[in-house]
Amino acid sequence: MQKAAPQEEKLPENSERPAQKLLPFLQEKADFHQSRINTINEKIAVRSDKIARNEAKIEQLSAKADRLEDKNAMLKATMGRFPGIRQIIEANERKIKEIREEKIPNRQNRISGHQDKITQLSKKRDMISHKLNRVIALSDTIKSFSIGANKERRAVFTDAMHRLKQATTDCLNDKKNSLEEKRALLYEAYSKPETSAVDKIQLQSKINSVSGKIETLENKLQKISRQAAVPVKQDAGITETQMQAAETQLNAMVEQENAPIPNMAESVITEDSNYLRNTEMAMEDDYNSIDGIINNGRKEEPESYSATEPVSQNSYSEQSGKINPEFYQSLSKEDRKIEVMLPRQAEKVMEQLTGAGIAFSAVVRQNGKTAVTVDKKNTEILKSMMQSAFQEMKQESKAVRHQLGDDHAEAHEEQKVTESQSVKSINPDYFKSLTRENRSIHVETVAVGKKVMDQLEEKGVAYSAVERRNHSVAITVSKADEQVYQQISGAVKAERAAQYVNPDFYKALPKEQRATQRMSQKQAESTMQKLDQKGIAYSAVLHGEKSAVTVEKKHTAAAFMSRASLKREAQRISSKGNREQSPSRKQGLEQ
């Protein structure tokens, strides 16, 4: 008795699949790319024929020159003493010289020109072929949605997605290579001695623009490379989830008029992986088993609240130690600036970002390093903070060696590692008493976390907390108290925010033309008043003792006093305050 064939899942009709509307457009694009490739092949064939004809002509000219040389040799040996024969020999020598030194080199130059053109055409053909492959793979991905047989549908989809990732990677590399060639030409023009200072400024602006585009492409390639690192053998449910994510994304793209094909391809490749990860995290028994296979076994339950507890199910990386993942998701791929650094440096940078009121997101990677993400418009500020944090770490290291001596420095570092491995927790029993669905987990810096916990205690809100290995604090409250937590957290962060004055001037000013001086907030406000009186443009950050004022370098002398002058001014203000206080003391004694 034969077993009944398994009933195939009933798929929606094509009318219910908006993505199917893209197929005619993609077919038209594929035909267009193919016609361009055919045209280029014809041009290459014409150039190849010209090369063959020139090579044949060179052989004819060489043979003619050889015959003339043989003829001259014979004439010289037999009748060279006659004047008329000598004239014939001289004419032949002129012809030989013309052939050897002019006609053959001209033909060789033509061949070289045709070969260069063929190289350019071949490169252009390869780039168009990559675009054609991307269109075909995207079309095959859409076609796989309407295949009735589950196994065949998954196989076709998996193959199409693999080809789509490869073709998209090739297209991005083509763009990157073109931009790198353009940047190399700009650098060459910049380095020429005859280039004026004005032209160098314009060239530097172009170089910065091209470098920014290259960096964006590198980020895209890196992200696609991470998405491609999916297990070869994966559960059928995972593949179905990927298909659902891809179709959902393409359906959304249909609603956008004139959506570019590169955007479609990149969106399908990156977004389906995020959707897949979220689905797996929702179904997986163990969050340490996010590996592409749903519910593949549960590991041992941790005895206490661990630093690896997931912060949010909207994970955007393979690690679970995250800070403000919602901010990361709110930024478009083009607006994200990601810097990877050591945990200690990241801690200092995050404290500076929080103090400056700059929104950021952070995640601890598997290699132990921390990736910090900010809006791209804050790139220069982030780099400046990274440099400042690095210098502070160097000073701390020197201080350790000075106090303990070089022989004890290594032991000191080992002690720091041991201390960092110990995890401190508050109210772990409360954390265990909450179900996973009823937990609201937030990760804050240590400074913010302490203030938040103090206010939670004042309001009588129950919470649990754990100090993480990346020098942050994870605070857990119940879902019912989430709104109260958000209000307290927002108020604490608002207290630490810095005030920015004329930030657009700072961003518009090239880095090499900035002159920044740190000072107290009072000194900064006084400096700003003087600059307003003098009509000098400036930008400032007012943040207590960490305030700073920035002007154009040519106005440095007019804007800032020397450090010695600043010291004298501080002493004058201090002594003035003491004199104002002294009469009150005397009056108190007389009374």
VOFI-831577 format. One line per 4 residues: number of its first residue (from 1); for each residue y, z, x of C-alpha. Coordinates in nm, 2 decimals. Layout:
N
NUM) Y,Z,X | ...
***
This chain:
591
1) 0.00,0.00,0.00 | 0.33,-0.11,0.15 | 0.62,0.13,0.16 | 0.93,0.03,-0.03
5) 1.21,-0.10,0.18 | 1.50,0.15,0.21 | 1.78,0.07,-0.04 | 2.08,-0.06,0.15
9) 2.41,0.11,0.09 | 2.62,-0.08,-0.17 | 2.94,-0.21,0.00 | 3.27,-0.27,-0.17
13) 3.35,-0.63,-0.27 | 3.58,-0.83,-0.03 | 3.86,-0.79,-0.29 | 3.84,-0.42,-0.23
17) 3.87,-0.46,0.15 | 4.24,-0.54,0.25 | 4.13,-0.60,0.61 | 3.95,-0.91,0.50
21) 4.29,-1.07,0.44 | 4.35,-1.07,0.81 | 4.06,-1.32,0.88 | 4.25,-1.64,0.80
25) 4.54,-1.53,1.01 | 4.31,-1.44,1.30 | 4.13,-1.77,1.27 | 4.46,-1.95,1.29
29) 4.55,-1.75,1.60 | 4.21,-1.82,1.76 | 4.26,-2.20,1.69 | 4.60,-2.18,1.84
33) 4.48,-2.01,2.16 | 4.19,-2.25,2.19 | 4.42,-2.55,2.16 | 4.64,-2.40,2.44
37) 4.33,-2.36,2.66 | 4.23,-2.72,2.59 | 4.58,-2.84,2.68 | 4.57,-2.65,3.00
41) 4.22,-2.79,3.08 | 4.36,-3.14,3.03 | 4.65,-3.06,3.27 | 4.41,-2.92,3.53
45) 4.20,-3.23,3.50 | 4.50,-3.46,3.55 | 4.60,-3.26,3.86 | 4.25,-3.27,3.99
49) 4.25,-3.65,3.96 | 4.58,-3.67,4.14 | 4.43,-3.46,4.42 | 4.13,-3.69,4.44
53) 4.35,-4.00,4.46 | 4.57,-3.85,4.73 | 4.27,-3.75,4.93 | 4.13,-4.11,4.90
57) 4.47,-4.25,5.01 | 4.47,-4.02,5.31 | 4.13,-4.15,5.41 | 4.27,-4.51,5.38
61) 4.58,-4.43,5.58 | 4.37,-4.26,5.85 | 4.14,-4.56,5.87 | 4.43,-4.80,5.89
65) 4.58,-4.59,6.18 | 4.25,-4.59,6.36 | 4.22,-4.97,6.33 | 4.58,-5.02,6.46
69) 4.50,-4.79,6.76 | 4.18,-5.00,6.83 | 4.38,-5.32,6.80 | 4.65,-5.19,7.04
73) 4.38,-5.08,7.29 | 4.23,-5.43,7.28 | 4.56,-5.61,7.31 | 4.67,-5.39,7.60
77) 4.34,-5.46,7.78 | 4.35,-5.84,7.74 | 4.71,-5.98,7.68 | 4.93,-5.68,7.73
81) 5.13,-5.85,8.00 | 5.28,-6.11,7.76 | 5.62,-6.01,7.60 | 5.52,-6.12,7.25
85) 5.20,-5.92,7.26 | 5.40,-5.61,7.39 | 5.62,-5.64,7.08 | 5.32,-5.64,6.85
89) 5.18,-5.34,7.03 | 5.51,-5.15,6.99 | 5.53,-5.24,6.62 | 5.17,-5.11,6.57
93) 5.26,-4.79,6.74 | 5.56,-4.74,6.51 | 5.33,-4.79,6.21 | 5.07,-4.55,6.35
97) 5.34,-4.29,6.40 | 5.48,-4.34,6.05 | 5.12,-4.30,5.91 | 5.03,-3.99,6.12
101) 5.37,-3.81,6.09 | 5.51,-3.91,5.75 | 5.27,-4.07,5.51 | 4.97,-3.85,5.56
105) 5.17,-3.52,5.56 | 5.35,-3.63,5.24 | 5.02,-3.69,5.08 | 4.90,-3.35,5.20
109) 5.21,-3.18,5.06 | 5.14,-3.34,4.72 | 4.78,-3.21,4.73 | 4.91,-2.86,4.81
113) 5.16,-2.88,4.53 | 4.89,-2.99,4.28 | 4.66,-2.71,4.40 | 4.93,-2.45,4.35
117) 4.99,-2.58,4.00 | 4.62,-2.57,3.93 | 4.62,-2.21,4.04 | 4.91,-2.12,3.81
121) 4.75,-2.31,3.52 | 4.41,-2.14,3.58 | 4.58,-1.80,3.58 | 4.76,-1.88,3.26
125) 4.43,-2.01,3.11 | 4.26,-1.68,3.20 | 4.53,-1.48,3.03 | 4.51,-1.70,2.71
129) 4.13,-1.66,2.72 | 4.16,-1.29,2.72 | 4.39,-1.31,2.41 | 4.14,-1.54,2.25
133) 3.85,-1.30,2.32 | 4.06,-1.02,2.17 | 4.12,-1.22,1.85 | 3.76,-1.32,1.82
137) 3.64,-0.96,1.88 | 3.89,-0.82,1.62 | 3.78,-1.08,1.37 | 3.41,-1.00,1.43
141) 3.49,-0.63,1.38 | 3.64,-0.70,1.04 | 3.35,-0.93,0.94 | 3.10,-0.65,1.03
145) 3.25,-0.43,0.75 | 3.10,-0.66,0.48 | 2.75,-0.70,0.62 | 2.50,-0.55,0.37
149) 2.22,-0.44,0.60 | 2.31,-0.10,0.76 | 2.13,-0.15,1.09 | 2.27,-0.51,1.14
153) 2.62,-0.39,1.04 | 2.62,-0.12,1.29 | 2.49,-0.34,1.57 | 2.75,-0.61,1.50
157) 3.03,-0.36,1.48 | 2.92,-0.18,1.81 | 2.91,-0.52,1.99 | 3.24,-0.63,1.85
161) 3.42,-0.30,1.95 | 3.28,-0.32,2.30 | 3.42,-0.67,2.34 | 3.75,-0.57,2.18
165) 3.80,-0.29,2.43 | 3.71,-0.52,2.72 | 3.95,-0.79,2.60 | 4.23,-0.55,2.53
169) 4.19,-0.40,2.87 | 4.20,-0.75,3.03 | 4.52,-0.83,2.83 | 4.69,-0.51,2.94
173) 4.60,-0.57,3.30 | 4.74,-0.92,3.28 | 5.07,-0.77,3.16 | 5.07,-0.51,3.42
177) 5.00,-0.76,3.70 | 5.28,-0.98,3.59 | 5.52,-0.69,3.58 | 5.41,-0.57,3.93
181) 5.48,-0.92,4.06 | 5.83,-0.91,3.90 | 5.90,-0.57,4.05 | 5.79,-0.69,4.39
185) 6.05,-0.97,4.37 | 6.32,-0.72,4.26 | 6.23,-0.50,4.56 | 6.25,-0.80,4.79
189) 6.60,-0.89,4.66 | 6.71,-0.53,4.68 | 6.60,-0.50,5.05 | 6.79,-0.81,5.16
193) 7.09,-0.72,5.39 | 7.32,-0.95,5.21 | 7.27,-0.78,4.88 | 7.59,-0.60,4.78
197) 7.61,-0.24,4.65 | 7.70,-0.36,4.30 | 7.40,-0.59,4.29 | 7.18,-0.31,4.42
201) 7.28,-0.09,4.13 | 7.19,-0.37,3.88 | 6.86,-0.44,4.06 | 6.78,-0.07,4.06
205) 6.83,-0.06,3.69 | 6.60,-0.35,3.64 | 6.34,-0.20,3.88 | 6.35,0.13,3.68
209) 6.30,-0.07,3.35 | 6.01,-0.26,3.49 | 5.85,0.05,3.64 | 5.88,0.22,3.30
213) 5.69,-0.06,3.13 | 5.42,-0.05,3.40 | 5.38,0.32,3.34 | 5.35,0.27,2.97
217) 5.07,0.01,3.03 | 4.89,0.24,3.27 | 4.90,0.52,3.01 | 4.75,0.27,2.75
221) 4.48,0.16,3.00 | 4.40,0.52,3.08 | 4.36,0.61,2.71 | 4.14,0.31,2.64
225) 3.93,0.40,2.94 | 3.88,0.76,2.80 | 3.79,0.62,2.46 | 3.54,0.38,2.62
229) 3.35,0.68,2.77 | 3.13,0.72,2.46 | 2.75,0.79,2.48 | 2.55,0.47,2.48
233) 2.30,0.62,2.23 | 2.47,0.78,1.94 | 2.39,0.89,1.59 | 2.40,0.63,1.31
237) 2.64,0.86,1.12 | 2.88,0.85,1.42 | 2.88,0.47,1.42 | 2.95,0.46,1.04
241) 3.24,0.71,1.10 | 3.38,0.48,1.36 | 3.36,0.18,1.13 | 3.53,0.38,0.85
245) 3.81,0.48,1.09 | 3.85,0.12,1.21 | 3.86,-0.02,0.86 | 4.11,0.24,0.75
249) 4.34,0.16,1.04 | 4.32,-0.22,0.98 | 4.38,-0.17,0.60 | 4.70,0.02,0.69
253) 4.80,-0.26,0.93 | 4.76,-0.52,0.65 | 5.05,-0.35,0.46 | 5.28,-0.41,0.76
257) 5.44,-0.76,0.77 | 5.39,-0.95,1.09 | 5.19,-0.68,1.26 | 5.12,-0.80,1.62
261) 4.76,-0.85,1.72 | 4.79,-0.63,2.03 | 4.90,-0.34,1.81 | 4.61,-0.40,1.58
265) 4.36,-0.40,1.86 | 4.50,-0.09,2.04 | 4.53,0.10,1.71 | 4.17,0.03,1.62
269) 4.04,0.13,1.97 | 4.23,0.45,1.99 | 4.26,0.58,1.64 | 3.89,0.55,1.55
273) 3.80,0.78,1.84 | 4.04,1.05,1.71 | 3.90,1.01,1.36 | 3.54,1.03,1.50
277) 3.62,1.34,1.70 | 3.78,1.52,1.40 | 3.47,1.43,1.19 | 3.23,1.56,1.45
281) 3.43,1.88,1.49 | 3.42,1.94,1.11 | 3.04,1.90,1.10 | 2.94,2.04,1.44
285) 2.78,2.39,1.46 | 2.91,2.44,1.81 | 3.25,2.33,1.93 | 3.11,2.32,2.28
289) 2.89,2.03,2.17 | 3.16,1.77,2.10 | 2.97,1.48,2.26 | 2.93,1.19,2.01
293) 2.62,1.33,1.83 | 2.68,1.53,1.52 | 2.52,1.87,1.49 | 2.29,1.83,1.79
297) 2.20,2.20,1.83 | 2.38,2.53,1.84 | 2.44,2.71,2.16 | 2.44,3.09,2.19
301) 2.71,3.27,2.00 | 2.97,3.42,2.24 | 2.96,3.80,2.24 | 3.34,3.83,2.21
305) 3.64,3.61,2.13 | 3.65,3.35,2.41 | 3.93,3.16,2.56 | 3.75,2.84,2.46
309) 3.80,2.90,2.08 | 3.95,2.58,1.94 | 4.31,2.59,1.85 | 4.32,2.31,1.61
313) 4.07,2.06,1.47 | 4.33,1.79,1.53 | 4.20,1.77,1.89 | 4.34,1.50,2.11
317) 4.14,1.57,2.43 | 3.81,1.70,2.53 | 3.93,2.04,2.60 | 4.01,2.32,2.35
321) 4.29,2.51,2.53 | 4.58,2.35,2.36 | 4.95,2.44,2.30 | 5.14,2.28,2.01
325) 4.90,1.99,1.95 | 5.10,1.90,1.64 | 5.39,1.79,1.86 | 5.16,1.57,2.06
329) 5.04,1.40,1.75 | 5.39,1.35,1.62 | 5.49,1.14,1.92 | 5.41,0.77,1.94
333) 5.21,0.65,2.24 | 5.52,0.49,2.39 | 5.73,0.81,2.35 | 5.48,1.04,2.53
337) 5.54,1.15,2.89 | 5.24,1.33,3.03 | 5.23,1.52,3.36 | 4.92,1.69,3.51
341) 4.97,2.00,3.72 | 4.80,2.32,3.84 | 4.78,2.60,3.59 | 5.03,2.82,3.78
345) 5.28,2.54,3.80 | 5.22,2.45,3.44 | 5.29,2.81,3.33 | 5.63,2.81,3.51
349) 5.71,2.47,3.36 | 5.62,2.58,3.01 | 5.83,2.89,3.04 | 6.13,2.67,3.15
353) 6.07,2.42,2.87 | 6.06,2.71,2.62 | 6.37,2.86,2.76 | 6.55,2.53,2.75
357) 6.44,2.48,2.39 | 6.26,2.15,2.47 | 5.95,2.08,2.25 | 5.63,2.02,2.44
361) 5.25,2.02,2.41 | 4.99,2.12,2.67 | 4.61,2.10,2.71 | 4.37,2.24,2.98
365) 4.15,1.96,3.11 | 3.79,2.00,3.23 | 3.90,1.99,3.59 | 4.10,2.31,3.54
369) 4.44,2.13,3.55 | 4.69,2.14,3.27 | 4.85,1.83,3.11 | 5.20,1.89,2.97
373) 5.35,1.64,2.73 | 5.71,1.60,2.64 | 5.92,1.33,2.47 | 5.99,1.05,2.71
377) 6.37,1.11,2.69 | 6.31,1.44,2.86 | 6.12,1.29,3.16 | 6.38,1.37,3.42
381) 6.42,1.73,3.30 | 6.04,1.78,3.31 | 6.02,1.64,3.67 | 6.31,1.86,3.78
385) 6.13,2.16,3.63 | 5.80,2.07,3.80 | 5.99,2.05,4.14 | 6.15,2.38,4.07
389) 5.82,2.54,3.98 | 5.66,2.40,4.29 | 5.93,2.55,4.51 | 5.89,2.89,4.34
393) 5.52,2.87,4.41 | 5.59,2.79,4.78 | 5.82,3.09,4.80 | 5.56,3.32,4.64
397) 5.30,3.20,4.88 | 5.53,3.27,5.18 | 5.60,3.62,5.04 | 5.23,3.69,5.01
401) 5.18,3.59,5.37 | 5.47,3.79,5.49 | 5.36,4.10,5.32 | 4.99,4.08,5.38
405) 4.97,3.87,5.69 | 4.78,3.54,5.74 | 4.45,3.72,5.78 | 4.48,3.87,5.43
409) 4.62,3.56,5.25 | 4.27,3.43,5.17 | 4.15,3.76,5.04 | 4.47,3.79,4.83
413) 4.40,3.45,4.67 | 4.04,3.54,4.59 | 4.17,3.86,4.42 | 4.40,3.65,4.21
417) 4.11,3.42,4.10 | 3.90,3.72,4.01 | 4.19,3.87,3.80 | 4.25,3.54,3.63
421) 3.88,3.52,3.52 | 3.90,3.84,3.33 | 4.00,3.77,2.96 | 4.20,4.04,2.78
425) 4.16,4.05,2.40 | 4.33,4.25,2.12 | 4.16,4.33,1.79 | 3.85,4.11,1.85
429) 3.68,4.27,1.55 | 3.95,4.13,1.32 | 3.89,3.78,1.46 | 3.51,3.81,1.39
433) 3.58,3.94,1.04 | 3.76,3.61,0.95 | 3.56,3.30,0.85 | 3.63,2.99,1.05
437) 3.80,2.83,0.75 | 4.03,3.14,0.71 | 4.15,3.15,1.07 | 4.49,3.03,1.17
441) 4.51,3.01,1.55 | 4.83,2.96,1.74 | 4.87,2.93,2.12 | 5.20,3.06,2.27
445) 5.33,3.13,2.62 | 5.29,3.49,2.73 | 5.66,3.57,2.69 | 5.68,3.43,2.34
449) 5.34,3.58,2.24 | 5.44,3.93,2.33 | 5.75,3.91,2.11 | 5.56,3.76,1.83
453) 5.29,4.03,1.84 | 5.56,4.30,1.84 | 5.71,4.16,1.52 | 5.37,4.11,1.36
457) 5.31,4.48,1.41 | 5.65,4.57,1.27 | 5.58,4.38,0.96 | 5.22,4.52,0.93
461) 5.05,4.18,0.97 | 4.70,4.20,1.10 | 4.62,3.98,1.39 | 4.39,3.92,1.69
465) 4.49,3.79,2.03 | 4.33,3.68,2.35 | 4.49,3.60,2.69 | 4.37,3.26,2.81
469) 4.29,3.14,3.16 | 4.59,2.90,3.15 | 4.83,3.19,3.12 | 4.89,3.15,2.75
473) 4.80,3.37,2.45 | 4.60,3.26,2.15 | 4.71,3.46,1.84 | 4.49,3.45,1.52
477) 4.61,3.55,1.17 | 4.46,3.48,0.84 | 4.55,3.17,0.64 | 4.73,3.39,0.39
481) 4.97,3.52,0.67 | 5.03,3.18,0.83 | 5.37,3.13,0.67 | 5.49,3.47,0.79
485) 5.36,3.38,1.14 | 5.55,3.05,1.15 | 5.87,3.23,1.05 | 5.84,3.49,1.32
489) 5.74,3.23,1.59 | 6.03,3.00,1.49 | 6.28,3.29,1.52 | 6.15,3.40,1.86
493) 6.16,3.05,2.00 | 6.51,3.00,1.86 | 6.63,3.31,2.05 | 6.52,3.15,2.38
497) 6.67,2.81,2.31 | 6.94,2.69,2.55 | 7.26,2.52,2.44 | 7.32,2.16,2.56
501) 7.66,2.01,2.61 | 7.71,1.63,2.64 | 7.33,1.56,2.71 | 7.39,1.19,2.66
505) 7.62,1.18,2.96 | 7.34,1.34,3.17 | 7.09,1.09,3.06 | 7.32,0.79,3.11
509) 7.41,0.90,3.47 | 7.16,0.77,3.73 | 6.97,1.04,3.91 | 7.12,0.95,4.25
513) 7.48,0.99,4.11 | 7.43,1.33,3.96 | 7.58,1.65,4.11 | 7.44,1.96,3.95
517) 7.54,2.32,4.03 | 7.37,2.63,3.88 | 7.58,2.93,3.78 | 7.61,3.20,3.52
521) 7.71,3.11,3.17 | 8.06,3.26,3.21 | 8.12,3.05,3.52 | 7.98,2.75,3.34
525) 8.22,2.79,3.05 | 8.51,2.84,3.28 | 8.42,2.53,3.48 | 8.39,2.33,3.15
529) 8.74,2.43,3.06 | 8.88,2.32,3.39 | 8.69,1.99,3.37 | 8.83,1.93,3.02
533) 9.19,1.99,3.15 | 9.13,1.74,3.44 | 8.97,1.48,3.21 | 8.64,1.48,3.41
537) 8.33,1.39,3.21 | 8.04,1.64,3.25 | 7.72,1.77,3.10 | 7.61,2.13,3.08
541) 7.32,2.37,2.99 | 7.43,2.71,2.87 | 7.14,2.96,2.91 | 7.26,3.29,3.06
545) 7.21,3.32,3.43 | 7.02,2.99,3.43 | 7.32,2.78,3.32 | 7.42,2.46,3.50
549) 7.70,2.20,3.50 | 7.65,1.83,3.60 | 7.92,1.58,3.70 | 7.93,1.25,3.88
553) 7.90,1.29,4.25 | 8.24,1.15,4.32 | 8.39,1.44,4.12 | 8.20,1.71,4.31
557) 8.49,1.84,4.51 | 8.72,1.85,4.20 | 8.46,2.00,3.98 | 8.30,2.28,4.18
561) 8.41,2.55,4.41 | 8.21,2.61,4.73 | 7.94,2.88,4.72 | 8.18,3.11,4.92
565) 8.45,3.05,4.66 | 8.21,3.12,4.38 | 8.11,3.45,4.55 | 8.47,3.55,4.60
569) 8.54,3.47,4.23 | 8.24,3.68,4.12 | 8.37,3.97,4.33 | 8.72,3.93,4.19
573) 8.58,3.94,3.83 | 8.37,4.24,3.92 | 8.66,4.43,4.08 | 8.88,4.35,3.79
577) 8.63,4.50,3.55 | 8.62,4.82,3.76 | 9.00,4.85,3.75 | 9.01,4.81,3.38
581) 8.75,5.09,3.34 | 8.92,5.34,3.58 | 9.22,5.44,3.35 | 8.98,5.54,3.07
585) 8.79,5.76,3.31 | 9.12,5.93,3.42 | 9.23,5.98,3.07 | 8.89,6.14,2.99
589) 8.94,6.39,3.27 | 9.30,6.47,3.16 | 9.18,6.54,2.81
***
